[in-house]
């Protein structure tokens, strides 16, 4: 059984055979319902004014759905907290740029040249002279 009321959103007429028609239909005979008026849902379905409402699924599934929803909401909060932590850590890392990154390019080039010279000097000290 269909319970409830349907509220008309348009003018609906009946034709001579009792079929619901819209106001542009030339076969309309009498006004059935005007916008804003209410009619039993079962009658509205019978006349084809609305589709038959879907009955709610079996009871007892709501608690499981609520548990799933609560678990999802909890996980969302965890992830939001993780995002906040990672965002702060990222900001801290950007603020703590290594001294090497802060050096101008000329200083970096000098350091590289100095490192290369030190390595060559240490290589010569370790490698015996083969010509002796």
Order of alpha helices (4+ residues) and beta strands (2+ residues): beta-beta-beta-beta-beta-alpha-alpha-alpha-alpha
